[in-house]
Amino acid sequence: MQTDDFTISFQQGGSEQLVDVHVKPSTDDVDTYVCYLNGERIAQIRKDSGKWKQLWGKLDEQGIQRLGEQIDLELIK
């Protein structure tokens, strides 16, 4: 279970941007990740059954999966 906040690189709209990720523990032991771009919350996602899902936000499916992949890479460091 990740407990520290971290920053990841995220490709969106043809440019690479830095996204701050804040880990939010949940009652079912599956952490959620609140993602901020330039100080504005853009999404809250979590990984259920091996697939990233958006709990809040307006990212498209590809964006959710790309963001989740970057989070996965950070978590294995």
N, CA, C and O atoms as a Maestro MAE file, in Angstrom:
{
 s_m_m2io_version
 :::
 2.0.0
}

f_m_ct {
 s_m_title
 :::
 protein
 m_atom[308] {
  # First column is atom index #
  i_m_mmod_type
  r_m_x_coord
  r_m_y_coord
  r_m_z_coord
  i_m_residue_number
  s_m_chain_name
  s_m_pdb_residue_name
  s_m_pdb_atom_name
  i_m_atomic_number
  :::
  1 25 0.847 -1.185 0.000 1 A "MET " " N  " 7
  2 3 0.000 0.000 0.000 1 A "MET " " CA " 6
  3 2 0.888 1.242 0.000 1 A "MET " " C  " 6
  4 15 1.689 1.427 0.916 1 A "MET " " O  " 8
  5 25 0.758 2.075 -0.994 2 A "GLN " " N  " 7
  6 3 1.515 3.322 -1.111 2 A "GLN " " CA " 6
  7 2 0.954 4.348 -0.133 2 A "GLN " " C  " 6
  8 15 -0.261 4.525 -0.047 2 A "GLN " " O  " 8
  9 25 1.833 5.021 0.601 3 A "THR " " N  " 7
  10 3 1.347 6.010 1.557 3 A "THR " " CA " 6
  11 2 1.856 7.415 1.263 3 A "THR " " C  " 6
  12 15 1.327 8.379 1.815 3 A "THR " " O  " 8
  13 25 2.857 7.557 0.420 4 A "ASP " " N  " 7
  14 3 3.413 8.868 0.120 4 A "ASP " " CA " 6
  15 2 2.785 9.450 -1.136 4 A "ASP " " C  " 6
  16 15 2.386 8.721 -2.045 4 A "ASP " " O  " 8
  17 25 2.706 10.759 -1.172 5 A "ASP " " N  " 7
  18 3 2.274 11.435 -2.384 5 A "ASP " " CA " 6
  19 2 3.469 11.502 -3.327 5 A "ASP " " C  " 6
  20 15 4.617 11.440 -2.888 5 A "ASP " " O  " 8
  21 25 3.199 11.627 -4.619 6 A "PHE " " N  " 7
  22 3 4.276 11.640 -5.598 6 A "PHE " " CA " 6
  23 2 3.833 12.392 -6.845 6 A "PHE " " C  " 6
  24 15 2.662 12.739 -6.995 6 A "PHE " " O  " 8
  25 25 4.786 12.636 -7.734 7 A "THR " " N  " 7
  26 3 4.526 13.334 -8.983 7 A "THR " " CA " 6
  27 2 4.891 12.409 -10.134 7 A "THR " " C  " 6
  28 15 5.931 11.751 -10.113 7 A "THR " " O  " 8
  29 25 4.015 12.369 -11.145 8 A "ILE " " N  " 7
  30 3 4.268 11.537 -12.322 8 A "ILE " " CA " 6
  31 2 4.195 12.398 -13.581 8 A "ILE " " C  " 6
  32 15 3.656 13.505 -13.566 8 A "ILE " " O  " 8
  33 25 4.738 11.874 -14.649 9 A "SER " " N  " 7
  34 3 4.664 12.514 -15.956 9 A "SER " " CA " 6
  35 2 3.464 11.921 -16.689 9 A "SER " " C  " 6
  36 15 3.256 10.707 -16.679 9 A "SER " " O  " 8
  37 25 2.678 12.791 -17.325 10 A "PHE " " N  " 7
  38 3 1.447 12.345 -17.978 10 A "PHE " " CA " 6
  39 2 1.320 13.032 -19.327 10 A "PHE " " C  " 6
  40 15 1.384 14.259 -19.412 10 A "PHE " " O  " 8
  41 25 1.140 12.250 -20.373 11 A "GLN " " N  " 7
  42 3 0.984 12.758 -21.731 11 A "GLN " " CA " 6
  43 2 -0.483 13.063 -21.988 11 A "GLN " " C  " 6
  44 15 -1.327 12.169 -21.937 11 A "GLN " " O  " 8
  45 25 -0.785 14.326 -22.265 12 A "GLN " " N  " 7
  46 3 -2.169 14.714 -22.542 12 A "GLN " " CA " 6
  47 2 -2.166 15.863 -23.547 12 A "GLN " " C  " 6
  48 15 -1.419 16.830 -23.403 12 A "GLN " " O  " 8
  49 25 -3.005 15.739 -24.553 13 A "GLY " " N  " 7
  50 3 -3.130 16.793 -25.546 13 A "GLY " " CA " 6
  51 2 -1.845 17.072 -26.293 13 A "GLY " " C  " 6
  52 15 -1.584 18.210 -26.683 13 A "GLY " " O  " 8
  53 25 -1.040 16.043 -26.497 14 A "GLY " " N  " 7
  54 3 0.193 16.205 -27.255 14 A "GLY " " CA " 6
  55 2 1.357 16.777 -26.466 14 A "GLY " " C  " 6
  56 15 2.437 16.974 -27.023 14 A "GLY " " O  " 8
  57 25 1.163 17.046 -25.189 15 A "SER " " N  " 7
  58 3 2.269 17.560 -24.386 15 A "SER " " CA " 6
  59 2 2.388 16.752 -23.097 15 A "SER " " C  " 6
  60 15 1.423 16.175 -22.595 15 A "SER " " O  " 8
  61 25 3.605 16.738 -22.592 16 A "GLU " " N  " 7
  62 3 3.864 16.021 -21.350 16 A "GLU " " CA " 6
  63 2 3.699 16.989 -20.188 16 A "GLU " " C  " 6
  64 15 4.236 18.097 -20.206 16 A "GLU " " O  " 8
  65 25 2.952 16.559 -19.181 17 A "GLN " " N  " 7
  66 3 2.675 17.414 -18.030 17 A "GLN " " CA " 6
  67 2 2.966 16.649 -16.757 17 A "GLN " " C  " 6
  68 15 2.928 15.419 -16.726 17 A "GLN " " O  " 8
  69 25 3.258 17.400 -15.707 18 A "LEU " " N  " 7
  70 3 3.493 16.784 -14.400 18 A "LEU " " CA " 6
  71 2 2.199 16.794 -13.610 18 A "LEU " " C  " 6
  72 15 1.530 17.820 -13.490 18 A "LEU " " O  " 8
  73 25 1.863 15.642 -13.078 19 A "VAL " " N  " 7
  74 3 0.639 15.475 -12.302 19 A "VAL " " CA " 6
  75 2 1.025 15.082 -10.875 19 A "VAL " " C  " 6
  76 15 1.764 14.121 -10.665 19 A "VAL " " O  " 8
  77 25 0.517 15.833 -9.904 20 A "ASP " " N  " 7
  78 3 0.720 15.488 -8.501 20 A "ASP " " CA " 6
  79 2 -0.350 14.480 -8.107 20 A "ASP " " C  " 6
  80 15 -1.536 14.681 -8.368 20 A "ASP " " O  " 8
  81 25 0.083 13.395 -7.476 21 A "VAL " " N  " 7
  82 3 -0.822 12.319 -7.091 21 A "VAL " " CA " 6
  83 2 -0.831 12.211 -5.569 21 A "VAL " " C  " 6
  84 15 0.215 12.072 -4.936 21 A "VAL " " O  " 8
  85 25 -2.007 12.276 -5.005 22 A "HIS " " N  " 7
  86 3 -2.185 12.150 -3.566 22 A "HIS " " CA " 6
  87 2 -2.910 10.842 -3.284 22 A "HIS " " C  " 6
  88 15 -4.006 10.599 -3.789 22 A "HIS " " O  " 8
  89 25 -2.280 10.010 -2.474 23 A "VAL " " N  " 7
  90 3 -2.840 8.703 -2.145 23 A "VAL " " CA " 6
  91 2 -3.905 8.887 -1.068 23 A "VAL " " C  " 6
  92 15 -3.682 9.540 -0.049 23 A "VAL " " O  " 8
  93 25 -5.067 8.292 -1.325 24 A "LYS " " N  " 7
  94 3 -6.175 8.379 -0.372 24 A "LYS " " CA " 6
  95 2 -6.599 6.947 -0.027 24 A "LYS " " C  " 6
  96 15 -7.237 6.277 -0.839 24 A "LYS " " O  " 8
  97 25 -6.246 6.480 1.175 25 A "PRO " " N  " 7
  98 3 -6.653 5.129 1.570 25 A "PRO " " CA " 6
  99 2 -8.180 5.020 1.623 25 A "PRO " " C  " 6
  100 15 -8.875 5.999 1.896 25 A "PRO " " O  " 8
  101 25 -8.677 3.831 1.362 26 A "SER " " N  " 7
  102 3 -10.127 3.609 1.421 26 A "SER " " CA " 6
  103 2 -10.430 2.523 2.445 26 A "SER " " C  " 6
  104 15 -9.530 1.831 2.922 26 A "SER " " O  " 8
  105 25 -11.681 2.389 2.766 27 A "THR " " N  " 7
  106 3 -12.079 1.412 3.773 27 A "THR " " CA " 6
  107 2 -11.984 -0.034 3.286 27 A "THR " " C  " 6
  108 15 -11.965 -0.961 4.097 27 A "THR " " O  " 8
  109 25 -11.924 -0.231 1.961 28 A "ASP " " N  " 7
  110 3 -11.826 -1.601 1.437 28 A "ASP " " CA " 6
  111 2 -10.389 -1.989 1.068 28 A "ASP " " C  " 6
  112 15 -10.170 -2.960 0.344 28 A "ASP " " O  " 8
  113 25 -9.413 -1.222 1.571 29 A "ASP " " N  " 7
  114 3 -7.984 -1.493 1.364 29 A "ASP " " CA " 6
  115 2 -7.522 -1.365 -0.079 29 A "ASP " " C  " 6
  116 15 -6.448 -1.864 -0.415 29 A "ASP " " O  " 8
  117 25 -8.289 -0.717 -0.942 30 A "VAL " " N  " 7
  118 3 -7.856 -0.412 -2.299 30 A "VAL " " CA " 6
  119 2 -7.695 1.108 -2.366 30 A "VAL " " C  " 6
  120 15 -8.674 1.854 -2.402 30 A "VAL " " O  " 8
  121 25 -6.431 1.544 -2.383 31 A "ASP " " N  " 7
  122 3 -6.166 2.974 -2.385 31 A "ASP " " CA " 6
  123 2 -6.765 3.655 -3.613 31 A "ASP " " C  " 6
  124 15 -6.859 3.061 -4.687 31 A "ASP " " O  " 8
  125 25 -7.161 4.898 -3.436 32 A "THR " " N  " 7
  126 3 -7.546 5.724 -4.572 32 A "THR " " CA " 6
  127 2 -6.478 6.788 -4.735 32 A "THR " " C  " 6
  128 15 -5.750 7.104 -3.794 32 A "THR " " O  " 8
  129 25 -6.392 7.335 -5.930 33 A "TYR " " N  " 7
  130 3 -5.350 8.298 -6.263 33 A "TYR " " CA " 6
  131 2 -6.013 9.554 -6.804 33 A "TYR " " C  " 6
  132 15 -6.656 9.537 -7.854 33 A "TYR " " O  " 8
  133 25 -5.840 10.650 -6.058 34 A "VAL " " N  " 7
  134 3 -6.402 11.936 -6.460 34 A "VAL " " CA " 6
  135 2 -5.301 12.665 -7.216 34 A "VAL " " C  " 6
  136 15 -4.207 12.879 -6.694 34 A "VAL " " O  " 8
  137 25 -5.609 13.044 -8.462 35 A "CYS " " N  " 7
  138 3 -4.605 13.597 -9.364 35 A "CYS " " CA " 6
  139 2 -4.853 15.078 -9.604 35 A "CYS " " C  " 6
  140 15 -5.974 15.498 -9.892 35 A "CYS " " O  " 8
  141 25 -3.780 15.863 -9.480 36 A "TYR " " N  " 7
  142 3 -3.845 17.313 -9.632 36 A "TYR " " CA " 6
  143 2 -2.914 17.767 -10.743 36 A "TYR " " C  " 6
  144 15 -1.768 17.325 -10.828 36 A "TYR " " O  " 8
  145 25 -3.414 18.650 -11.588 37 A "LEU " " N  " 7
  146 3 -2.619 19.270 -12.641 37 A "LEU " " CA " 6
  147 2 -2.661 20.767 -12.407 37 A "LEU " " C  " 6
  148 15 -3.736 21.367 -12.400 37 A "LEU " " O  " 8
  149 25 -1.496 21.377 -12.215 38 A "ASN " " N  " 7
  150 3 -1.408 22.817 -11.926 38 A "ASN " " CA " 6
  151 2 -2.279 23.209 -10.735 38 A "ASN " " C  " 6
  152 15 -2.901 24.272 -10.742 38 A "ASN " " O  " 8
  153 25 -2.324 22.356 -9.716 39 A "GLY " " N  " 7
  154 3 -3.077 22.643 -8.510 39 A "GLY " " CA " 6
  155 2 -4.571 22.370 -8.589 39 A "GLY " " C  " 6
  156 15 -5.282 22.523 -7.596 39 A "GLY " " O  " 8
  157 25 -5.052 21.970 -9.756 40 A "GLU " " N  " 7
  158 3 -6.479 21.696 -9.940 40 A "GLU " " CA " 6
  159 2 -6.710 20.191 -10.010 40 A "GLU " " C  " 6
  160 15 -6.018 19.481 -10.740 40 A "GLU " " O  " 8
  161 25 -7.687 19.713 -9.247 41 A "ARG " " N  " 7
  162 3 -7.990 18.278 -9.254 41 A "ARG " " CA " 6
  163 2 -8.600 17.888 -10.598 41 A "ARG " " C  " 6
  164 15 -9.612 18.445 -11.023 41 A "ARG " " O  " 8
  165 25 -7.962 16.920 -11.257 42 A "ILE " " N  " 7
  166 3 -8.453 16.503 -12.577 42 A "ILE " " CA " 6
  167 2 -9.118 15.136 -12.549 42 A "ILE " " C  " 6
  168 15 -9.927 14.828 -13.424 42 A "ILE " " O  " 8
  169 25 -8.789 14.304 -11.551 43 A "ALA " " N  " 7
  170 3 -9.379 12.962 -11.522 43 A "ALA " " CA " 6
  171 2 -9.094 12.285 -10.195 43 A "ALA " " C  " 6
  172 15 -8.154 12.630 -9.479 43 A "ALA " " O  " 8
  173 25 -9.930 11.318 -9.894 44 A "GLN " " N  " 7
  174 3 -9.678 10.388 -8.797 44 A "GLN " " CA " 6
  175 2 -9.880 9.004 -9.383 44 A "GLN " " C  " 6
  176 15 -10.955 8.681 -9.888 44 A "GLN " " O  " 8
  177 25 -8.821 8.178 -9.311 45 A "ILE " " N  " 7
  178 3 -8.888 6.860 -9.929 45 A "ILE " " CA " 6
  179 2 -8.458 5.789 -8.925 45 A "ILE " " C  " 6
  180 15 -7.834 6.079 -7.905 45 A "ILE " " O  " 8
  181 25 -8.812 4.551 -9.247 46 A "ARG " " N  " 7
  182 3 -8.373 3.400 -8.464 46 A "ARG " " CA " 6
  183 2 -8.304 2.198 -9.381 46 A "ARG " " C  " 6
  184 15 -8.894 2.189 -10.462 46 A "ARG " " O  " 8
  185 25 -7.580 1.186 -8.941 47 A "LYS " " N  " 7
  186 3 -7.418 -0.028 -9.742 47 A "LYS " " CA " 6
  187 2 -8.286 -1.122 -9.151 47 A "LYS " " C  " 6
  188 15 -8.069 -1.555 -8.019 47 A "LYS " " O  " 8
  189 25 -9.278 -1.571 -9.928 48 A "ASP " " N  " 7
  190 3 -10.173 -2.651 -9.529 48 A "ASP " " CA " 6
  191 2 -10.020 -3.808 -10.500 48 A "ASP " " C  " 6
  192 15 -10.138 -3.625 -11.711 48 A "ASP " " O  " 8
  193 25 -9.762 -4.983 -9.982 49 A "SER " " N  " 7
  194 3 -9.644 -6.192 -10.812 49 A "SER " " CA " 6
  195 2 -8.683 -5.997 -11.971 49 A "SER " " C  " 6
  196 15 -8.951 -6.442 -13.086 49 A "SER " " O  " 8
  197 25 -7.561 -5.333 -11.711 50 A "GLY " " N  " 7
  198 3 -6.527 -5.159 -12.721 50 A "GLY " " CA " 6
  199 2 -6.768 -4.047 -13.715 50 A "GLY " " C  " 6
  200 15 -5.957 -3.865 -14.623 50 A "GLY " " O  " 8
  201 25 -7.849 -3.291 -13.585 51 A "LYS " " N  " 7
  202 3 -8.151 -2.215 -14.533 51 A "LYS " " CA " 6
  203 2 -8.367 -0.910 -13.778 51 A "LYS " " C  " 6
  204 15 -9.019 -0.877 -12.735 51 A "LYS " " O  " 8
  205 25 -7.806 0.161 -14.328 52 A "TRP " " N  " 7
  206 3 -7.961 1.475 -13.721 52 A "TRP " " CA " 6
  207 2 -9.342 2.033 -14.043 52 A "TRP " " C  " 6
  208 15 -9.809 1.963 -15.179 52 A "TRP " " O  " 8
  209 25 -9.988 2.591 -13.013 53 A "LYS " " N  " 7
  210 3 -11.329 3.163 -13.175 53 A "LYS " " CA " 6
  211 2 -11.360 4.548 -12.563 53 A "LYS " " C  " 6
  212 15 -10.709 4.808 -11.551 53 A "LYS " " O  " 8
  213 25 -12.109 5.418 -13.173 54 A "GLN " " N  " 7
  214 3 -12.238 6.788 -12.702 54 A "GLN " " CA " 6
  215 2 -13.435 6.913 -11.768 54 A "GLN " " C  " 6
  216 15 -14.557 6.559 -12.129 54 A "GLN " " O  " 8
  217 25 -13.185 7.418 -10.568 55 A "LEU " " N  " 7
  218 3 -14.260 7.654 -9.615 55 A "LEU " " CA " 6
  219 2 -14.819 9.065 -9.784 55 A "LEU " " C  " 6
  220 15 -16.003 9.314 -9.556 55 A "LEU " " O  " 8
  221 25 -13.943 9.973 -10.186 56 A "TRP " " N  " 7
  222 3 -14.331 11.359 -10.392 56 A "TRP " " CA " 6
  223 2 -13.404 11.958 -11.441 56 A "TRP " " C  " 6
  224 15 -12.208 11.668 -11.447 56 A "TRP " " O  " 8
  225 25 -13.935 12.774 -12.310 57 A "GLY " " N  " 7
  226 3 -13.109 13.459 -13.298 57 A "GLY " " CA " 6
  227 2 -13.700 13.351 -14.687 57 A "GLY " " C  " 6
  228 15 -14.762 12.762 -14.890 57 A "GLY " " O  " 8
  229 25 -12.987 13.934 -15.639 58 A "LYS " " N  " 7
  230 3 -13.473 13.969 -17.013 58 A "LYS " " CA " 6
  231 2 -12.468 13.410 -18.007 58 A "LYS " " C  " 6
  232 15 -12.495 13.773 -19.182 58 A "LYS " " O  " 8
  233 25 -11.587 12.536 -17.555 59 A "LEU " " N  " 7
  234 3 -10.631 11.925 -18.476 59 A "LEU " " CA " 6
  235 2 -11.330 10.862 -19.312 59 A "LEU " " C  " 6
  236 15 -12.249 10.189 -18.845 59 A "LEU " " O  " 8
  237 25 -10.876 10.723 -20.564 60 A "ASP " " N  " 7
  238 3 -11.415 9.640 -21.377 60 A "ASP " " CA " 6
  239 2 -10.744 8.329 -20.965 60 A "ASP " " C  " 6
  240 15 -9.796 8.332 -20.179 60 A "ASP " " O  " 8
  241 25 -11.230 7.230 -21.489 61 A "GLU " " N  " 7
  242 3 -10.734 5.912 -21.086 61 A "GLU " " CA " 6
  243 2 -9.232 5.776 -21.318 61 A "GLU " " C  " 6
  244 15 -8.527 5.227 -20.471 61 A "GLU " " O  " 8
  245 25 -8.735 6.266 -22.447 62 A "GLN " " N  " 7
  246 3 -7.295 6.193 -22.721 62 A "GLN " " CA " 6
  247 2 -6.506 7.000 -21.700 62 A "GLN " " C  " 6
  248 15 -5.453 6.562 -21.237 62 A "GLN " " O  " 8
  249 25 -7.010 8.168 -21.351 63 A "GLY " " N  " 7
  250 3 -6.344 9.001 -20.361 63 A "GLY " " CA " 6
  251 2 -6.289 8.337 -19.007 63 A "GLY " " C  " 6
  252 15 -5.272 8.404 -18.317 63 A "GLY " " O  " 8
  253 25 -7.381 7.694 -18.619 64 A "ILE " " N  " 7
  254 3 -7.425 6.985 -17.335 64 A "ILE " " CA " 6
  255 2 -6.376 5.882 -17.314 64 A "ILE " " C  " 6
  256 15 -5.639 5.743 -16.338 64 A "ILE " " O  " 8
  257 25 -6.305 5.104 -18.379 65 A "GLN " " N  " 7
  258 3 -5.360 3.986 -18.421 65 A "GLN " " CA " 6
  259 2 -3.920 4.495 -18.467 65 A "GLN " " C  " 6
  260 15 -3.052 3.914 -17.815 65 A "GLN " " O  " 8
  261 25 -3.639 5.571 -19.223 66 A "ARG " " N  " 7
  262 3 -2.281 6.136 -19.274 66 A "ARG " " CA " 6
  263 2 -1.867 6.653 -17.894 66 A "ARG " " C  " 6
  264 15 -0.745 6.419 -17.445 66 A "ARG " " O  " 8
  265 25 -2.774 7.349 -17.238 67 A "LEU " " N  " 7
  266 3 -2.495 7.859 -15.901 67 A "LEU " " CA " 6
  267 2 -2.245 6.695 -14.938 67 A "LEU " " C  " 6
  268 15 -1.304 6.734 -14.146 67 A "LEU " " O  " 8
  269 25 -3.079 5.674 -15.008 68 A "GLY " " N  " 7
  270 3 -2.908 4.491 -14.167 68 A "GLY " " CA " 6
  271 2 -1.592 3.781 -14.410 68 A "GLY " " C  " 6
  272 15 -0.952 3.323 -13.464 68 A "GLY " " O  " 8
  273 25 -1.176 3.682 -15.673 69 A "GLU " " N  " 7
  274 3 0.099 3.052 -15.998 69 A "GLU " " CA " 6
  275 2 1.256 3.802 -15.352 69 A "GLU " " C  " 6
  276 15 2.189 3.189 -14.834 69 A "GLU " " O  " 8
  277 25 1.191 5.122 -15.384 70 A "GLN " " N  " 7
  278 3 2.243 5.927 -14.766 70 A "GLN " " CA " 6
  279 2 2.248 5.743 -13.246 70 A "GLN " " C  " 6
  280 15 3.312 5.705 -12.627 70 A "GLN " " O  " 8
  281 25 1.075 5.630 -12.655 71 A "ILE " " N  " 7
  282 3 0.987 5.371 -11.214 71 A "ILE " " CA " 6
  283 2 1.582 3.998 -10.899 71 A "ILE " " C  " 6
  284 15 2.340 3.854 -9.940 71 A "ILE " " O  " 8
  285 25 1.240 2.986 -11.707 72 A "ASP " " N  " 7
  286 3 1.800 1.652 -11.508 72 A "ASP " " CA " 6
  287 2 3.331 1.701 -11.538 72 A "ASP " " C  " 6
  288 15 3.989 1.083 -10.701 72 A "ASP " " O  " 8
  289 25 3.896 2.436 -12.505 73 A "LEU " " N  " 7
  290 3 5.360 2.533 -12.618 73 A "LEU " " CA " 6
  291 2 5.945 3.174 -11.369 73 A "LEU " " C  " 6
  292 15 6.999 2.751 -10.895 73 A "LEU " " O  " 8
  293 25 5.283 4.177 -10.835 74 A "GLU " " N  " 7
  294 3 5.759 4.835 -9.624 74 A "GLU " " CA " 6
  295 2 5.680 3.895 -8.414 74 A "GLU " " C  " 6
  296 15 6.564 3.908 -7.557 74 A "GLU " " O  " 8
  297 25 4.641 3.097 -8.348 75 A "LEU " " N  " 7
  298 3 4.444 2.216 -7.196 75 A "LEU " " CA " 6
  299 2 5.457 1.089 -7.124 75 A "LEU " " C  " 6
  300 15 5.720 0.566 -6.041 75 A "LEU " " O  " 8
  301 25 6.031 0.704 -8.258 76 A "ILE " " N  " 7
  302 3 7.008 -0.398 -8.236 76 A "ILE " " CA " 6
  303 2 8.432 0.089 -7.991 76 A "ILE " " C  " 6
  304 15 9.350 -0.725 -7.893 76 A "ILE " " O  " 8
  305 25 8.630 1.383 -7.892 77 A "LYS " " N  " 7
  306 3 9.967 1.924 -7.637 77 A "LYS " " CA " 6
  307 2 10.439 1.539 -6.261 77 A "LYS " " C  " 6
  308 15 11.546 1.904 -5.863 77 A "LYS " " O  " 8
  :::
 }
 m_bond[307] {
  # First column is bond index #
  i_m_from
  i_m_to
  i_m_order
  :::
  1 1 2 1
  2 2 3 1
  3 3 4 2
  4 3 5 1
  5 5 6 1
  6 6 7 1
  7 7 8 2
  8 7 9 1
  9 9 10 1
  10 10 11 1
  11 11 12 2
  12 11 13 1
  13 13 14 1
  14 14 15 1
  15 15 16 2
  16 15 17 1
  17 17 18 1
  18 18 19 1
  19 19 20 2
  20 19 21 1
  21 21 22 1
  22 22 23 1
  23 23 24 2
  24 23 25 1
  25 25 26 1
  26 26 27 1
  27 27 28 2
  28 27 29 1
  29 29 30 1
  30 30 31 1
  31 31 32 2
  32 31 33 1
  33 33 34 1
  34 34 35 1
  35 35 36 2
  36 35 37 1
  37 37 38 1
  38 38 39 1
  39 39 40 2
  40 39 41 1
  41 41 42 1
  42 42 43 1
  43 43 44 2
  44 43 45 1
  45 45 46 1
  46 46 47 1
  47 47 48 2
  48 47 49 1
  49 49 50 1
  50 50 51 1
  51 51 52 2
  52 51 53 1
  53 53 54 1
  54 54 55 1
  55 55 56 2
  56 55 57 1
  57 57 58 1
  58 58 59 1
  59 59 60 2
  60 59 61 1
  61 61 62 1
  62 62 63 1
  63 63 64 2
  64 63 65 1
  65 65 66 1
  66 66 67 1
  67 67 68 2
  68 67 69 1
  69 69 70 1
  70 70 71 1
  71 71 72 2
  72 71 73 1
  73 73 74 1
  74 74 75 1
  75 75 76 2
  76 75 77 1
  77 77 78 1
  78 78 79 1
  79 79 80 2
  80 79 81 1
  81 81 82 1
  82 82 83 1
  83 83 84 2
  84 83 85 1
  85 85 86 1
  86 86 87 1
  87 87 88 2
  88 87 89 1
  89 89 90 1
  90 90 91 1
  91 91 92 2
  92 91 93 1
  93 93 94 1
  94 94 95 1
  95 95 96 2
  96 95 97 1
  97 97 98 1
  98 98 99 1
  99 99 100 2
  100 99 101 1
  101 101 102 1
  102 102 103 1
  103 103 104 2
  104 103 105 1
  105 105 106 1
  106 106 107 1
  107 107 108 2
  108 107 109 1
  109 109 110 1
  110 110 111 1
  111 111 112 2
  112 111 113 1
  113 113 114 1
  114 114 115 1
  115 115 116 2
  116 115 117 1
  117 117 118 1
  118 118 119 1
  119 119 120 2
  120 119 121 1
  121 121 122 1
  122 122 123 1
  123 123 124 2
  124 123 125 1
  125 125 126 1
  126 126 127 1
  127 127 128 2
  128 127 129 1
  129 129 130 1
  130 130 131 1
  131 131 132 2
  132 131 133 1
  133 133 134 1
  134 134 135 1
  135 135 136 2
  136 135 137 1
  137 137 138 1
  138 138 139 1
  139 139 140 2
  140 139 141 1
  141 141 142 1
  142 142 143 1
  143 143 144 2
  144 143 145 1
  145 145 146 1
  146 146 147 1
  147 147 148 2
  148 147 149 1
  149 149 150 1
  150 150 151 1
  151 151 152 2
  152 151 153 1
  153 153 154 1
  154 154 155 1
  155 155 156 2
  156 155 157 1
  157 157 158 1
  158 158 159 1
  159 159 160 2
  160 159 161 1
  161 161 162 1
  162 162 163 1
  163 163 164 2
  164 163 165 1
  165 165 166 1
  166 166 167 1
  167 167 168 2
  168 167 169 1
  169 169 170 1
  170 170 171 1
  171 171 172 2
  172 171 173 1
  173 173 174 1
  174 174 175 1
  175 175 176 2
  176 175 177 1
  177 177 178 1
  178 178 179 1
  179 179 180 2
  180 179 181 1
  181 181 182 1
  182 182 183 1
  183 183 184 2
  184 183 185 1
  185 185 186 1
  186 186 187 1
  187 187 188 2
  188 187 189 1
  189 189 190 1
  190 190 191 1
  191 191 192 2
  192 191 193 1
  193 193 194 1
  194 194 195 1
  195 195 196 2
  196 195 197 1
  197 197 198 1
  198 198 199 1
  199 199 200 2
  200 199 201 1
  201 201 202 1
  202 202 203 1
  203 203 204 2
  204 203 205 1
  205 205 206 1
  206 206 207 1
  207 207 208 2
  208 207 209 1
  209 209 210 1
  210 210 211 1
  211 211 212 2
  212 211 213 1
  213 213 214 1
  214 214 215 1
  215 215 216 2
  216 215 217 1
  217 217 218 1
  218 218 219 1
  219 219 220 2
  220 219 221 1
  221 221 222 1
  222 222 223 1
  223 223 224 2
  224 223 225 1
  225 225 226 1
  226 226 227 1
  227 227 228 2
  228 227 229 1
  229 229 230 1
  230 230 231 1
  231 231 232 2
  232 231 233 1
  233 233 234 1
  234 234 235 1
  235 235 236 2
  236 235 237 1
  237 237 238 1
  238 238 239 1
  239 239 240 2
  240 239 241 1
  241 241 242 1
  242 242 243 1
  243 243 244 2
  244 243 245 1
  245 245 246 1
  246 246 247 1
  247 247 248 2
  248 247 249 1
  249 249 250 1
  250 250 251 1
  251 251 252 2
  252 251 253 1
  253 253 254 1
  254 254 255 1
  255 255 256 2
  256 255 257 1
  257 257 258 1
  258 258 259 1
  259 259 260 2
  260 259 261 1
  261 261 262 1
  262 262 263 1
  263 263 264 2
  264 263 265 1
  265 265 266 1
  266 266 267 1
  267 267 268 2
  268 267 269 1
  269 269 270 1
  270 270 271 1
  271 271 272 2
  272 271 273 1
  273 273 274 1
  274 274 275 1
  275 275 276 2
  276 275 277 1
  277 277 278 1
  278 278 279 1
  279 279 280 2
  280 279 281 1
  281 281 282 1
  282 282 283 1
  283 283 284 2
  284 283 285 1
  285 285 286 1
  286 286 287 1
  287 287 288 2
  288 287 289 1
  289 289 290 1
  290 290 291 1
  291 291 292 2
  292 291 293 1
  293 293 294 1
  294 294 295 1
  295 295 296 2
  296 295 297 1
  297 297 298 1
  298 298 299 1
  299 299 300 2
  300 299 301 1
  301 301 302 1
  302 302 303 1
  303 303 304 2
  304 303 305 1
  305 305 306 1
  306 306 307 1
  307 307 308 2
  :::
 }
}
